Amino acid sequence: MPEFHQRRQLSALPLDVSHILSVIPPHHRRILLFGPMGVGKSTLASEMAKTLAQQQVCWGLNADPGTPAFGVPGAVSLARWQADSWQVQAHAALCSLDAGRFRLALVTAACALLAACPDQTVLIDTPGVVRGVAGRELLQALVDLLEVDTVLALAALDQAVPLEQELCALPADVYVIHTLNKTMRPGKRARARQRTKQWDAWLANAHEHQLDITGLNLLGTPPPQEETHSWIGRQVALLQGNRTLAMGEVRALADHSLSLQVAGTIQQAQPHRLPRKPFAICPRPTLSRPWRSAVARACTRASVRWM
């Protein structure tokens, strides 16, 4: 007969960085912060990183493409804590703000980025997807595939811990941390303005680049090429294999020539000499100014994927 055990009880910790770090075993390298949007995950991650970085290298993984604490909207970003702030080292483009709908792509991107810091402490800041099938699957996948050692589940003092049963079943140490309230949660317009500010900062050093669209494989559901206005303002990511080389946005499409403004490193060669690139362009929610998103992958054939 199978043996069944009583469900474990989650331990609670005070919202005190020194105490939290004293409880987490030193050999636990991957620490995931889980909770609804606006509960304080990013703030706690920064405070923990500031303390940890005094004695060791500390990395941060922003896995929230819609409201990133650092990095680029529409991407998963890896950063190192240096000089009292997160210094971004790499991005993996998702070209979507919807972490719940595109959770498989998000987890895959996170796994690829974490390969850069296998034996060092990483604080994983997750999106506020804490309900339904999407929340359950995303939590389980992040913990399993990122090999998370400790989960810090944040919840407002007057709110129940989200996905409590799923947290109890995780193969990791789980601690509940109650924050005072969620009154500081930004509204949709405030989040849109913040995303636009981050995107403008990313494009501050962007440069123009031209691609022949006939050398691209269009993936997903792109708009018809004759509807050139539908291409303008979409976010673009140029990739080589699984590595994001550059991100930007479409400026124009005319006579099969795609004009991009991109920030990052692109191989300097004539378009007809480049390998055929898959080029994915994905719609995304409106920011404080209209813009949409896209991703392009460099490979032996060219394509464009729409989500």
C-alpha positions as CSV (number, residue, x, y, z in Angstrom):
1,M,0.0,0.0,0.0
2,P,1.3,3.5,-0.8
3,E,2.2,5.6,2.2
4,F,0.7,9.0,2.5
5,H,2.0,11.9,4.5
6,Q,0.2,14.9,6.0
7,R,0.6,18.1,4.0
8,R,3.5,20.2,5.3
9,Q,2.9,23.5,7.0
10,L,4.6,26.5,5.4
11,S,7.0,28.4,7.7
12,A,6.6,32.2,8.0
13,L,9.5,34.7,8.1
14,P,9.4,38.4,9.1
15,L,10.1,41.0,6.4
16,D,13.7,41.4,7.6
17,V,16.5,40.8,5.1
18,S,19.1,39.9,7.7
19,H,16.8,37.3,9.2
20,I,15.7,35.9,5.9
21,L,19.3,35.4,4.7
22,S,20.2,33.8,8.0
23,V,17.5,31.2,7.5
24,I,18.3,30.3,3.9
25,P,21.2,27.7,3.8
26,P,24.4,29.0,2.3
27,H,24.5,26.3,-0.3
28,H,21.0,27.3,-1.7
29,R,22.0,29.2,-4.8
30,R,18.7,29.7,-6.6
31,I,16.1,31.7,-4.7
32,L,12.7,32.4,-6.2
33,L,10.5,35.2,-5.1
34,F,6.8,34.5,-5.7
35,G,3.7,36.5,-5.2
36,P,1.1,38.8,-6.8
37,M,2.0,42.0,-8.6
38,G,2.8,44.9,-6.3
39,V,3.5,42.8,-3.2
40,G,7.2,43.8,-3.0
41,K,9.1,41.0,-4.7
42,S,11.5,43.3,-6.7
43,T,12.1,45.5,-3.7
44,L,13.0,42.5,-1.5
45,A,15.2,41.1,-4.2
46,S,17.2,44.3,-4.4
47,E,17.6,44.5,-0.7
48,M,18.8,40.9,-0.5
49,A,21.2,41.5,-3.4
50,K,22.7,44.5,-1.7
51,T,23.5,42.4,1.4
52,L,24.6,39.3,-0.5
53,A,26.9,41.3,-2.8
54,Q,29.1,42.3,0.1
55,Q,30.4,38.8,0.3
56,Q,29.7,37.1,-3.0
57,V,28.7,37.5,-6.6
58,C,24.9,37.9,-6.7
59,W,22.8,37.7,-9.9
60,G,19.2,38.7,-10.5
61,L,16.9,37.2,-13.1
62,N,13.9,39.3,-14.1
63,A,11.3,36.9,-15.3
64,D,8.5,39.5,-15.5
65,P,8.3,40.8,-19.1
66,G,5.3,43.0,-18.4
67,T,6.6,44.9,-15.4
68,P,10.4,44.4,-15.3
69,A,12.3,45.8,-12.4
70,F,15.3,46.0,-14.7
71,G,16.0,45.1,-18.3
72,V,13.8,45.5,-21.3
73,P,10.0,45.1,-21.5
74,G,9.1,42.0,-23.5
75,A,12.2,40.1,-22.4
76,V,13.7,38.0,-19.6
77,S,16.8,39.8,-18.3
78,L,19.9,38.6,-16.3
79,A,21.7,41.2,-14.2
80,R,24.5,41.3,-11.7
81,W,24.3,43.5,-8.5
82,Q,27.2,46.0,-8.7
83,A,27.6,49.6,-7.4
84,D,24.2,49.4,-5.5
85,S,22.1,48.5,-8.6
86,W,21.3,45.8,-11.1
87,Q,23.7,45.9,-14.1
88,V,22.1,44.0,-17.0
89,Q,24.3,41.5,-18.6
90,A,22.0,39.6,-21.1
91,H,18.5,39.5,-22.4
92,A,16.3,36.7,-23.9
93,A,13.5,38.2,-26.0
94,L,9.9,37.0,-25.6
95,C,8.2,39.8,-27.5
96,S,5.2,39.6,-25.2
97,L,4.1,41.1,-22.0
98,D,1.9,38.1,-21.2
99,A,3.9,35.8,-18.9
100,G,0.9,33.6,-18.3
101,R,0.0,32.9,-22.0
102,F,3.6,32.5,-23.1
103,R,4.9,30.7,-20.0
104,L,6.7,28.0,-21.9
105,A,8.8,30.6,-23.8
106,L,9.4,32.4,-20.5
107,V,10.8,29.4,-18.7
108,T,12.9,28.3,-21.7
109,A,14.4,31.8,-21.9
110,A,15.1,31.8,-18.1
111,C,16.9,28.4,-18.4
112,A,19.1,29.6,-21.2
113,L,20.1,32.8,-19.3
114,L,20.9,30.9,-16.0
115,A,23.4,28.8,-17.8
116,A,25.8,31.8,-17.4
117,C,25.9,31.5,-13.6
118,P,25.6,27.8,-12.7
119,D,27.3,27.9,-9.3
120,Q,26.5,31.5,-8.1
121,T,23.5,32.9,-6.2
122,V,20.6,34.0,-8.3
123,L,17.5,35.8,-7.1
124,I,14.6,35.1,-9.5
125,D,11.9,37.8,-9.6
126,T,8.8,36.2,-11.0
127,P,5.7,37.7,-12.7
128,G,2.6,38.2,-10.7
129,V,0.8,35.2,-12.3
130,V,-0.6,33.5,-9.2
131,R,-4.0,32.2,-10.3
132,G,-5.5,29.5,-12.4
133,V,-3.8,26.9,-14.6
134,A,-1.2,29.5,-15.8
135,G,-0.1,30.3,-12.3
136,R,0.1,26.7,-11.2
137,E,2.1,25.6,-14.3
138,L,4.4,28.5,-14.3
139,L,5.3,28.1,-10.6
140,Q,6.0,24.4,-10.9
141,A,8.0,24.8,-14.1
142,L,10.1,27.6,-12.8
143,V,11.0,25.7,-9.6
144,D,11.6,22.4,-11.4
145,L,13.5,23.5,-14.5
146,L,15.5,26.3,-12.8
147,E,16.4,23.9,-10.0
148,V,15.2,26.4,-7.3
149,D,16.4,25.7,-3.8
150,T,14.3,28.2,-1.8
151,V,11.0,29.9,-2.5
152,L,10.0,33.1,-0.8
153,A,6.2,33.4,-1.1
154,L,5.1,37.0,-0.5
155,A,1.6,37.9,0.4
156,A,-0.1,41.0,1.8
157,L,-0.8,40.8,5.5
158,D,-4.6,40.8,5.0
159,Q,-4.5,38.3,2.0
160,A,-4.3,34.5,1.8
161,V,-1.1,33.0,0.4
162,P,-1.8,32.3,-3.3
163,L,-1.4,28.7,-4.6
164,E,-0.7,27.5,-1.0
165,Q,-1.3,23.9,-1.8
166,E,1.0,24.0,-4.8
167,L,3.7,25.7,-2.7
168,C,3.4,22.9,-0.1
169,A,4.1,20.3,-2.8
170,L,7.2,22.0,-4.2
171,P,10.6,20.1,-4.0
172,A,12.2,23.2,-2.4
173,D,12.2,25.0,0.9
174,V,9.3,27.4,1.0
175,Y,8.9,30.4,3.4
176,V,5.9,32.8,3.6
177,I,6.7,36.5,4.1
178,H,3.8,38.8,4.8
179,T,4.1,42.4,3.6
180,L,2.2,45.3,5.0
181,N,-0.2,45.9,2.2
182,K,-0.6,46.2,-1.6
183,T,-1.6,49.9,-1.7
184,M,1.6,50.8,-3.7
185,R,0.6,48.5,-6.6
186,P,0.9,50.7,-9.8
187,G,-2.1,51.0,-12.0
188,K,-2.2,50.1,-15.7
189,R,-1.4,53.6,-16.9
190,A,1.5,53.9,-14.5
191,R,2.9,50.5,-15.6
192,A,2.5,51.6,-19.2
193,R,4.4,54.8,-18.6
194,Q,7.2,52.9,-16.9
195,R,7.4,50.4,-19.7
196,T,7.6,53.2,-22.2
197,K,10.3,54.9,-20.2
198,Q,12.4,51.7,-20.1
199,W,11.9,51.1,-23.8
200,D,12.9,54.7,-24.7
201,A,16.1,54.3,-22.5
202,W,16.9,51.0,-24.4
203,L,16.5,52.7,-27.8
204,A,18.5,55.8,-26.8
205,N,21.6,54.3,-28.4
206,A,19.8,52.4,-31.2
207,H,20.9,52.6,-34.8
208,E,19.1,52.0,-38.2
209,H,19.3,48.7,-39.9
210,Q,17.7,47.4,-43.1
211,L,16.6,43.8,-43.9
212,D,15.2,42.3,-47.0
213,I,11.9,40.8,-46.0
214,T,12.1,38.3,-48.8
215,G,15.0,36.6,-46.9
216,L,12.9,36.1,-43.8
217,N,10.6,33.3,-42.8
218,L,7.4,34.8,-41.4
219,L,6.3,32.8,-38.4
220,G,3.0,32.9,-36.6
221,T,0.3,35.3,-37.8
222,P,1.9,38.4,-39.4
223,P,-0.2,41.1,-41.0
224,P,-0.3,41.1,-44.8
225,Q,2.8,42.7,-46.3
226,E,0.6,45.1,-48.3
227,E,-0.6,46.5,-44.9
228,T,2.7,48.2,-44.3
229,H,1.2,50.5,-41.5
230,S,0.6,47.4,-39.4
231,W,4.3,46.7,-39.1
232,I,5.3,50.1,-37.8
233,G,6.1,50.3,-34.1
234,R,6.4,46.5,-33.5
235,Q,9.1,45.4,-31.1
236,V,11.9,43.4,-32.8
237,A,14.5,41.0,-31.5
238,L,17.3,39.6,-33.6
239,L,18.6,36.3,-32.4
240,Q,21.3,33.8,-33.3
241,G,20.3,30.4,-32.1
242,N,18.8,31.0,-28.7
243,R,20.9,34.1,-28.0
244,T,19.4,37.5,-28.4
245,L,21.7,39.8,-30.4
246,A,19.6,43.0,-30.5
247,M,16.2,44.4,-29.8
248,G,14.4,47.3,-31.3
249,E,11.3,48.2,-33.3
250,V,10.1,48.4,-36.9
251,R,10.2,51.9,-38.4
252,A,8.9,51.2,-41.9
253,L,8.2,48.5,-44.5
254,A,8.5,49.5,-48.1
255,D,9.3,47.5,-51.3
256,H,10.2,44.4,-49.2
257,S,12.7,46.5,-47.3
258,L,12.2,46.4,-43.5
259,S,13.7,49.4,-41.7
260,L,14.5,48.7,-38.0
261,Q,15.8,50.8,-35.1
262,V,17.7,48.4,-33.0
263,A,20.0,48.4,-29.9
264,G,22.6,45.7,-29.7
265,T,25.2,44.0,-31.9
266,I,24.2,43.0,-35.4
267,Q,26.5,41.3,-37.9
268,Q,27.8,44.0,-40.2
269,A,27.3,42.6,-43.7
270,Q,25.1,43.2,-46.7
271,P,21.6,41.7,-46.1
272,H,22.0,39.3,-49.1
273,R,25.1,37.9,-47.5
274,L,23.6,37.2,-44.1
275,P,22.2,33.8,-43.3
276,R,18.5,33.6,-43.8
277,K,17.0,34.7,-40.5
278,P,13.8,33.7,-38.9
279,F,12.1,37.0,-37.9
280,A,9.3,36.9,-35.4
281,I,7.0,39.8,-34.8
282,C,4.4,39.7,-32.1
283,P,1.6,42.0,-31.1
284,R,1.7,43.3,-27.5
285,P,-0.6,45.4,-25.3
286,T,-0.6,49.1,-25.8
287,L,1.8,51.2,-23.8
288,S,1.4,54.9,-23.1
289,R,2.1,55.2,-26.9
290,P,1.1,52.5,-29.4
291,W,3.8,49.9,-30.1
292,R,3.8,46.2,-30.6
293,S,6.4,43.5,-30.4
294,A,8.4,41.1,-32.5
295,V,11.3,38.6,-32.4
296,A,13.7,37.5,-35.1
297,R,15.9,34.4,-35.0
298,A,19.1,34.0,-37.1
299,C,19.4,30.5,-38.7
300,T,19.8,28.9,-42.1
301,R,16.3,29.9,-43.1
302,A,14.5,33.2,-42.5
303,S,11.2,33.5,-40.8
304,V,8.9,35.9,-39.0
305,R,6.7,34.6,-36.1
306,W,3.6,36.4,-34.9
307,M,2.0,35.6,-31.5
